[in-house]
Amino acid sequence: MSALAKQADRLAPLAAYVLVAVGGLIMLAPFYFMFVFASHSRTEIFSLPPPLFFGDDFLLNVKILTERIPFWRSLGWSLYVALASTALTLLFCSMGGYAFAMFEFRFKKALFLLVMGTMLIPSFLGMIPTFMIMDAFGWIDQPRALYIPGAASAFGIFLMRQFITSAIPKDLVEAARMDGCGELGIYWRIVLPLLKPALGTLGLITFIASWNNFIGPLIVMRSPDMYTLPLALRSMQSPVNTELGAVMAGSAIATLPLLVLFAISSRRLIDGLTAGAVK
């Protein structure tokens, strides 16, 4: 091997690290400026050049935020909807994945393909039908319209099926059946405890998606007192006089729990997504 090739081999890892570091800084820049702008007034944000470091107006922006919208109420609604959506999704998707992985029934493959086929349909195509169904049920302006329709997602069922197929032997389930354990007991006592990595991954993805959901509340929510946090923050924006510092403060408060949650559980997320990829 020539000296030039050896030098290229030594520099390749360094170049990869530099590229990853630059990419990470580019991705973190919007979050940094969001927190910086949350501590400055509207006038300072729109000045040239814009502020690059933290200021002293964060508490003032929070005061403006709570005066303009019911911020803490909206935060509570977002937390309630996200927790309810996560709990229902984990329940129904784990049950669906268990059925597809461990049971044999007629039209099983066709039904599974039908479930997977729903992932090919763009979500915006379901906006009008969703509104019509929620209106027929009388669920307009009700939080249940945000977490019940998506309680059994195709992605969640697929993830659970793949994990159960690769991580839970059928012999274990058959042995429990021979010992007289019912199907609900097998699911609750045997399958669920072994599903913790996949449940953690799906729960994290579902919670973040529900927390950040904007289109869903925009379709079904009408009263400002029932707005979730993304919709409440959007209501503060106007073409004439938007208190951008207050909006950034609300966004920073809403984003901080997600950043902490992701930092704590990122390894579990990666492990759950790659589980079953290689036997």
C-alpha contacts under 8 A as a table, 3 or more apart, distances in Angstrom:
res1	aa1	res2	aa2	distance
1	M	5	A	6.33
1	M	6	K	6.78
2	S	5	A	5.25
2	S	6	K	6.37
3	A	6	K	5.07
3	A	7	Q	6.15
4	L	7	Q	5.14
4	L	8	A	6.20
5	A	8	A	5.02
5	A	9	D	6.24
6	K	9	D	5.10
6	K	10	R	6.38
7	Q	10	R	5.11
7	Q	11	L	6.20
8	A	11	L	5.10
8	A	12	A	5.99
9	D	12	A	5.33
9	D	13	P	7.58
10	R	13	P	6.61
10	R	14	L	7.44
11	L	14	L	5.18
11	L	15	A	6.09
12	A	15	A	5.14
12	A	16	A	6.21
13	P	16	A	5.00
13	P	17	Y	6.22
14	L	17	Y	5.13
14	L	18	V	6.19
15	A	18	V	5.08
15	A	19	L	6.09
16	A	19	L	5.10
16	A	20	V	6.18
17	Y	20	V	5.13
17	Y	21	A	6.05
18	V	21	A	5.04
18	V	22	V	6.12
19	L	22	V	5.21
19	L	23	G	6.12
20	V	23	G	5.05
20	V	24	G	6.03
21	A	24	G	5.04
21	A	25	L	6.23
22	V	25	L	5.15
22	V	26	I	6.24
23	G	26	I	5.14
23	G	27	M	6.28
24	G	27	M	5.13
24	G	28	L	6.13
25	L	28	L	5.04
25	L	29	A	6.02
26	I	29	A	5.31
26	I	30	P	7.86
27	M	30	P	6.78
27	M	31	F	7.96
28	L	31	F	5.42
28	L	32	Y	6.26
29	A	32	Y	5.06
29	A	33	F	6.23
30	P	33	F	5.26
30	P	34	M	6.05
31	F	34	M	5.01
31	F	35	F	6.40
32	Y	35	F	5.36
32	Y	36	V	6.21
33	F	36	V	4.78
33	F	37	F	5.88
33	F	52	L	7.37
34	M	37	F	5.29
34	M	38	A	6.13
34	M	248	M	5.74
34	M	249	A	7.83
34	M	251	S	7.61
34	M	252	A	6.54
35	F	38	A	5.03
35	F	39	S	6.86
35	F	54	F	7.73
35	F	248	M	7.01
35	F	249	A	7.14
35	F	252	A	5.86
36	V	39	S	5.56
36	V	40	H	7.04
36	V	51	P	7.50
36	V	52	L	6.89
36	V	53	F	5.94
36	V	54	F	4.87
36	V	55	G	7.14
37	F	40	H	5.20
37	F	41	S	7.71
37	F	45	I	6.34
37	F	51	P	7.47
37	F	54	F	7.51
37	F	244	L	7.90
37	F	245	G	5.77
37	F	248	M	6.22
37	F	249	A	7.69
38	A	41	S	7.99
38	A	57	D	7.63
38	A	58	F	5.76
38	A	61	N	7.04
38	A	245	G	4.92
38	A	246	A	6.52
38	A	247	V	7.54
38	A	248	M	4.67
38	A	249	A	4.28
38	A	250	G	7.97
38	A	252	A	7.05
39	S	54	F	5.87
39	S	55	G	4.86
39	S	56	D	5.70
39	S	57	D	4.71
39	S	58	F	4.00
39	S	59	L	7.78
39	S	61	N	7.30
39	S	245	G	6.87
39	S	249	A	7.27
40	H	44	E	6.11
40	H	45	I	6.42
40	H	51	P	7.95
40	H	54	F	7.35
40	H	55	G	5.33
40	H	56	D	6.57
40	H	57	D	5.07
40	H	58	F	6.61
40	H	61	N	7.88
40	H	245	G	5.94
41	S	44	E	5.34
41	S	45	I	6.31
41	S	57	D	6.23
41	S	61	N	7.37
41	S	244	L	7.82
41	S	245	G	5.49
42	R	45	I	5.19
42	R	46	F	6.43
42	R	243	E	5.89
42	R	244	L	5.71
42	R	245	G	5.50
43	T	46	F	5.44
43	T	47	S	6.27
44	E	47	S	5.12
44	E	50	P	6.80
44	E	51	P	6.87
45	I	50	P	5.51
45	I	51	P	6.43
45	I	244	L	7.79
45	I	245	G	7.43
46	F	50	P	6.33
47	S	50	P	5.29
47	S	51	P	7.85
51	P	54	F	7.67
55	G	58	F	7.42
56	D	59	L	7.83
57	D	60	L	5.13
57	D	61	N	6.13
58	F	61	N	5.10
58	F	62	V	6.25
58	F	245	G	7.97
58	F	249	A	6.82
59	L	62	V	4.98
59	L	63	K	6.20
60	L	63	K	5.03
60	L	64	I	6.31
61	N	64	I	5.07
61	N	65	L	6.04
61	N	245	G	5.87
61	N	246	A	4.36
61	N	249	A	6.34
62	V	65	L	4.88
62	V	66	T	6.21
62	V	246	A	6.03
62	V	249	A	6.26
62	V	250	G	7.21
63	K	66	T	5.31
63	K	67	E	6.23
64	I	67	E	5.13
64	I	68	R	6.17
64	I	246	A	6.17
65	L	68	R	5.36
65	L	69	I	6.25
65	L	71	F	6.87
65	L	246	A	5.21
65	L	247	V	7.04
65	L	249	A	7.78
65	L	250	G	6.96
66	T	69	I	5.50
66	T	70	P	5.95
66	T	71	F	5.41
66	T	72	W	7.57
67	E	70	P	7.37
68	R	236	M	7.12
69	I	232	A	6.70
69	I	233	L	7.90
69	I	236	M	7.43
70	P	73	R	5.44
70	P	74	S	6.18
70	P	224	P	7.96
70	P	225	D	6.81
70	P	232	A	7.85
71	F	74	S	5.16
71	F	75	L	6.11
71	F	229	L	7.20
71	F	232	A	7.27
71	F	250	G	7.87
72	W	75	L	4.85
72	W	76	G	6.16
73	R	76	G	5.03
73	R	77	W	6.29
73	R	225	D	7.32
74	S	77	W	5.02
74	S	78	S	6.17
74	S	225	D	7.25
74	S	226	M	6.94
74	S	227	Y	5.69
74	S	228	T	4.72
74	S	229	L	4.94
74	S	232	A	6.75
75	L	78	S	5.14
75	L	79	L	6.24
75	L	228	T	6.56
75	L	229	L	5.42
75	L	254	A	7.74
76	G	79	L	5.07
76	G	80	Y	6.11
76	G	228	T	7.99
77	W	80	Y	5.05
77	W	81	V	6.06
77	W	143	P	7.79
77	W	226	M	7.21
77	W	227	Y	7.34
77	W	228	T	5.51
77	W	229	L	7.59
78	S	81	V	5.25
78	S	82	A	5.98
78	S	210	S	7.89
78	S	211	W	5.93
78	S	228	T	4.93
78	S	229	L	5.95
79	L	82	A	5.16
79	L	83	L	6.06
79	L	211	W	7.12
80	Y	83	L	5.31
80	Y	84	A	6.07
81	V	84	A	5.17
81	V	85	S	5.89
81	V	143	P	6.57
81	V	144	R	7.80
81	V	146	L	6.91
81	V	147	Y	6.31
81	V	210	S	7.13
81	V	211	W	7.74
82	A	85	S	5.14
82	A	86	T	6.03
82	A	147	Y	7.75
82	A	206	T	7.66
82	A	207	F	5.21
82	A	208	I	7.71
82	A	210	S	5.06
82	A	211	W	5.54
83	L	86	T	5.10
83	L	87	A	6.11
83	L	207	F	6.75
84	A	87	A	5.21
84	A	88	L	6.16
84	A	147	Y	6.55
85	S	88	L	5.38
85	S	89	T	5.96
85	S	146	L	7.87
85	S	147	Y	4.65
85	S	148	I	7.12
85	S	150	G	7.68
85	S	151	A	6.34
85	S	206	T	7.20
85	S	207	F	7.25
85	S	210	S	7.02
86	T	89	T	5.18
86	T	90	L	6.10
86	T	203	G	5.56
86	T	206	T	5.59
86	T	207	F	5.62
87	A	90	L	5.32
87	A	91	L	6.28
87	A	203	G	7.73
88	L	91	L	5.12
88	L	92	F	6.11
88	L	147	Y	7.90
88	L	148	I	7.71
88	L	151	A	5.38
88	L	152	A	7.65
89	T	92	F	5.45
89	T	93	C	5.64
89	T	150	G	7.53
89	T	151	A	4.55
89	T	152	A	5.48
89	T	153	S	7.10
89	T	156	G	7.42
89	T	203	G	7.79
89	T	206	T	7.58
90	L	93	C	5.44
90	L	94	S	5.80
90	L	156	G	7.83
90	L	199	L	6.46
90	L	202	L	7.11
90	L	203	G	6.58
91	L	94	S	5.50
91	L	95	M	6.28
92	F	95	M	5.12
92	F	96	G	6.03
92	F	151	A	6.76
92	F	152	A	5.50
93	C	96	G	4.99
93	C	97	G	5.89
93	C	151	A	7.86
93	C	152	A	5.41
93	C	153	S	6.84
93	C	156	G	5.36
93	C	157	I	4.60
93	C	160	M	6.74
94	S	97	G	5.09
94	S	98	Y	5.98
94	S	156	G	7.70
94	S	157	I	6.62
94	S	160	M	5.70
94	S	161	R	7.86
94	S	192	L	7.88
94	S	199	L	7.94
95	M	98	Y	5.09
95	M	99	A	6.21
95	M	187	Y	7.75
96	G	99	A	5.15
96	G	100	F	6.27
96	G	157	I	5.75
96	G	160	M	7.91
96	G	161	R	7.71
97	G	100	F	5.21
97	G	101	A	6.02
97	G	156	G	7.96
97	G	157	I	4.81
97	G	158	F	6.51
97	G	159	L	7.51
97	G	160	M	4.76
97	G	161	R	4.01
97	G	162	Q	7.76
97	G	164	I	7.32
98	Y	101	A	5.13
98	Y	102	M	5.83
98	Y	103	F	7.72
98	Y	160	M	7.12
98	Y	161	R	6.12
98	Y	164	I	6.70
98	Y	187	Y	7.77
98	Y	191	V	7.94
99	A	102	M	5.52
99	A	103	F	5.27
100	F	103	F	6.02
100	F	104	E	7.74
100	F	108	K	7.22
100	F	112	F	7.42
100	F	161	R	6.31
101	A	161	R	5.34
101	A	162	Q	7.67
101	A	164	I	6.44
101	A	165	T	5.66
102	M	165	T	7.78
102	M	170	K	6.86
104	E	108	K	6.96
105	F	108	K	5.60
107	F	110	A	5.19
107	F	111	L	5.97
108	K	111	L	5.23
108	K	112	F	6.15
109	K	112	F	5.10
109	K	113	L	6.13
110	A	113	L	5.11
110	A	114	L	6.14
111	L	114	L	4.95
111	L	115	V	6.27
112	F	115	V	5.08
112	F	116	M	6.20
113	L	116	M	5.01
113	L	117	G	5.88
114	L	117	G	4.95
114	L	118	T	6.65
115	V	118	T	5.55
115	V	119	M	7.62
115	V	154	A	5.75
116	M	119	M	5.65
116	M	120	L	7.73
116	M	154	A	5.86
116	M	155	F	7.67
116	M	158	F	7.55
117	G	120	L	5.53
117	G	121	I	7.45
118	T	121	I	5.48
118	T	154	A	6.94
119	M	122	P	7.67
119	M	154	A	6.49
119	M	155	F	7.41
121	I	125	L	7.34
122	P	125	L	5.80
122	P	126	G	7.76
123	S	126	G	5.67
123	S	127	M	7.31
124	F	127	M	5.39
125	L	128	I	7.23
126	G	129	P	5.41
126	G	130	T	5.80
127	M	130	T	5.18
127	M	131	F	6.21
127	M	219	I	7.44
128	I	131	F	5.15
128	I	132	M	6.22
129	P	132	M	5.06
129	P	133	I	6.13
130	T	133	I	5.21
130	T	134	M	6.08
131	F	134	M	5.15
131	F	135	D	5.97
131	F	140	I	7.99
131	F	219	I	6.62
131	F	220	V	6.54
132	M	135	D	5.08
132	M	136	A	6.14
133	I	136	A	5.03
133	I	137	F	6.27
134	M	137	F	5.10
134	M	138	G	6.14
134	M	139	W	5.09
134	M	140	I	5.97
134	M	145	A	6.44
134	M	220	V	7.61
135	D	138	G	4.99
135	D	139	W	5.95
135	D	140	I	5.62
136	A	139	W	7.70
139	W	142	Q	5.16
139	W	143	P	7.96
139	W	144	R	7.04
139	W	145	A	5.78
139	W	220	V	7.93
140	I	145	A	6.99
140	I	220	V	5.13
140	I	221	M	6.32
140	I	222	R	7.60
141	D	145	A	7.81
141	D	220	V	5.65
141	D	221	M	4.29
141	D	222	R	5.54
141	D	223	S	6.74
141	D	226	M	6.79
142	Q	145	A	5.83
142	Q	146	L	7.85
142	Q	220	V	7.65
142	Q	221	M	7.04
142	Q	226	M	7.63
143	P	146	L	5.48
143	P	147	Y	7.20
143	P	226	M	7.77
144	R	147	Y	5.51
144	R	148	I	5.76
145	A	148	I	5.99
145	A	149	P	6.64
145	A	220	V	7.12
146	L	149	P	6.83
146	L	150	G	7.72
146	L	216	G	6.34
146	L	217	P	6.89
146	L	220	V	7.97
147	Y	150	G	5.88
147	Y	151	A	6.18
148	I	151	A	5.17
149	P	152	A	7.90
150	G	153	S	5.89
152	A	156	G	7.08
152	A	157	I	7.18
153	S	156	G	5.23
153	S	157	I	6.36
154	A	157	I	5.19
154	A	158	F	6.11
155	F	158	F	5.11
155	F	159	L	6.06
156	G	159	L	5.10
156	G	160	M	6.15
156	G	202	L	6.53
157	I	160	M	5.23
157	I	161	R	6.05
158	F	161	R	5.14
158	F	162	Q	6.14
159	L	162	Q	5.31
159	L	163	F	6.22
159	L	198	A	7.30
159	L	202	L	7.91
159	L	273	L	7.88
160	M	163	F	5.14
160	M	164	I	5.99
160	M	195	L	7.96
160	M	198	A	6.60
160	M	199	L	7.99
161	R	164	I	5.21
161	R	165	T	5.98
162	Q	165	T	5.19
162	Q	166	S	6.28
162	Q	276	G	6.36
163	F	166	S	5.30
163	F	167	A	5.76
163	F	168	I	7.78
163	F	195	L	7.63
163	F	198	A	6.79
163	F	275	A	6.32
163	F	276	G	5.66
164	I	167	A	5.26
164	I	168	I	5.16
164	I	191	V	7.99
164	I	195	L	7.37
165	T	168	I	6.11
165	T	169	P	7.36
165	T	276	G	7.91
166	S	169	P	7.60
166	S	275	A	7.93
166	S	276	G	5.21
166	S	279	K	7.08
167	A	194	L	7.89
167	A	276	G	7.15
168	I	172	L	7.37
168	I	191	V	7.49
168	I	194	L	7.38
169	P	172	L	5.50
169	P	173	V	7.09
170	K	173	V	5.18
170	K	174	E	6.16
171	D	174	E	4.96
171	D	175	A	5.98
172	L	175	A	5.16
172	L	176	A	6.36
173	V	176	A	5.14
173	V	177	R	6.32
173	V	186	I	6.95
173	V	190	I	7.93
174	E	177	R	5.02
174	E	178	M	6.21
175	A	178	M	5.06
175	A	179	D	6.27
176	A	179	D	5.06
176	A	180	G	6.57
176	A	181	C	5.50
176	A	186	I	6.81
177	R	180	G	5.16
177	R	181	C	5.14
177	R	182	G	6.62
177	R	183	E	7.67
177	R	186	I	7.80
178	M	181	C	7.35
181	C	185	G	5.96
181	C	186	I	6.30
182	G	185	G	5.11
182	G	186	I	6.15
183	E	186	I	5.03
183	E	187	Y	6.16
184	L	187	Y	5.09
184	L	188	W	6.05
185	G	188	W	5.09
185	G	189	R	5.62
185	G	190	I	7.60
186	I	189	R	5.43
186	I	190	I	5.19
186	I	191	V	6.36
187	Y	190	I	5.80
187	Y	191	V	4.81
187	Y	192	L	6.10
188	W	191	V	6.24
188	W	192	L	5.53
188	W	193	P	7.70
189	R	192	L	6.50
189	R	193	P	6.76
190	I	193	P	5.96
190	I	194	L	6.71
191	V	194	L	5.38
191	V	195	L	6.27
192	L	195	L	4.99
192	L	196	K	6.92
193	P	196	K	5.95
194	L	197	P	7.85
195	L	198	A	5.49
195	L	199	L	5.85
196	K	199	L	4.97
196	K	200	G	5.95
197	P	200	G	5.23
197	P	201	T	6.34
197	P	268	R	6.53
197	P	269	L	7.95
197	P	271	D	7.13
197	P	272	G	5.21
198	A	201	T	5.10
198	A	202	L	6.10
198	A	272	G	4.91
198	A	273	L	7.47
198	A	275	A	7.87
199	L	202	L	5.22
199	L	203	G	5.77
200	G	203	G	5.10
200	G	204	L	6.09
200	G	268	R	6.85
200	G	269	L	7.04
200	G	272	G	7.42
201	T	204	L	5.29
201	T	205	I	6.32
201	T	268	R	6.45
201	T	269	L	4.65
201	T	270	I	7.77
201	T	272	G	5.37
201	T	273	L	6.89
202	L	205	I	5.16
202	L	206	T	5.98
203	G	206	T	5.15
203	G	207	F	5.96
204	L	207	F	5.23
204	L	208	I	6.21
204	L	262	F	7.92
204	L	269	L	7.44
205	I	208	I	5.39
205	I	209	A	6.14
206	T	209	A	5.14
206	T	210	S	6.02
207	F	210	S	5.21
207	F	211	W	5.96
208	I	211	W	5.06
208	I	212	N	6.16
208	I	258	L	7.01
209	A	212	N	5.32
209	A	213	N	5.94
210	S	213	N	5.02
212	N	230	P	6.62
213	N	216	G	6.26
213	N	217	P	7.27
213	N	230	P	7.11
214	F	217	P	5.78
214	F	218	L	6.17
214	F	230	P	5.75
214	F	231	L	6.11
215	I	218	L	4.98
215	I	219	I	6.27
216	G	219	I	5.38
216	G	220	V	6.55
217	P	220	V	5.36
217	P	221	M	5.10
217	P	227	Y	6.92
217	P	228	T	6.83
217	P	231	L	6.81
218	L	221	M	5.88
218	L	222	R	7.95
218	L	231	L	6.67
221	M	226	M	6.61
221	M	227	Y	6.39
222	R	226	M	7.35
222	R	227	Y	7.68
223	S	226	M	5.37
223	S	227	Y	6.72
224	P	227	Y	5.19
224	P	232	A	7.15
227	Y	231	L	5.80
227	Y	232	A	5.59
228	T	231	L	5.62
228	T	232	A	6.10
229	L	232	A	5.01
229	L	233	L	6.11
229	L	254	A	7.66
230	P	233	L	5.29
230	P	234	R	6.25
231	L	234	R	5.02
231	L	235	S	6.30
232	A	235	S	5.14
232	A	236	M	6.94
233	L	236	M	5.45
233	L	237	Q	7.40
233	L	247	V	6.21
233	L	250	G	7.02
233	L	251	S	7.63
234	R	237	Q	5.60
235	S	238	S	7.78
236	M	242	T	6.67
236	M	243	E	7.51
236	M	247	V	7.13
237	Q	241	N	7.65
237	Q	242	T	5.02
237	Q	243	E	7.45
237	Q	244	L	7.95
237	Q	247	V	7.97
238	S	241	N	5.90
238	S	242	T	5.35
239	P	242	T	7.06
243	E	246	A	5.46
243	E	247	V	6.39
244	L	247	V	4.96
244	L	248	M	6.01
245	G	248	M	5.07
245	G	249	A	6.11
246	A	249	A	4.94
246	A	250	G	6.25
247	V	250	G	5.18
247	V	251	S	6.16
248	M	251	S	4.95
248	M	252	A	5.96
249	A	252	A	5.05
249	A	253	I	6.23
250	G	253	I	5.18
250	G	254	A	6.13
251	S	254	A	5.02
251	S	255	T	5.94
252	A	255	T	5.05
252	A	256	L	5.99
253	I	256	L	5.47
253	I	257	P	7.52
254	A	257	P	6.61
254	A	258	L	7.57
255	T	258	L	5.35
255	T	259	L	6.31
256	L	259	L	5.16
256	L	260	V	6.30
257	P	260	V	5.16
257	P	261	L	6.00
258	L	261	L	4.98
258	L	262	F	5.96
259	L	262	F	5.21
259	L	263	A	6.05
260	V	263	A	5.11
260	V	264	I	6.21
261	L	264	I	5.26
261	L	265	S	6.15
262	F	265	S	5.18
262	F	266	S	5.25
263	A	266	S	5.56
264	I	267	R	7.80
265	S	268	R	5.24
265	S	269	L	6.22
266	S	269	L	4.97
266	S	270	I	6.32
267	R	270	I	5.20
267	R	271	D	6.12
268	R	271	D	5.05
268	R	272	G	5.97
269	L	272	G	5.23
269	L	273	L	6.19
270	I	273	L	5.22
270	I	274	T	6.20
271	D	274	T	5.33
271	D	275	A	5.91
272	G	275	A	5.15
274	T	277	A	5.43
275	A	278	V	7.51
276	G	279	K	6.22
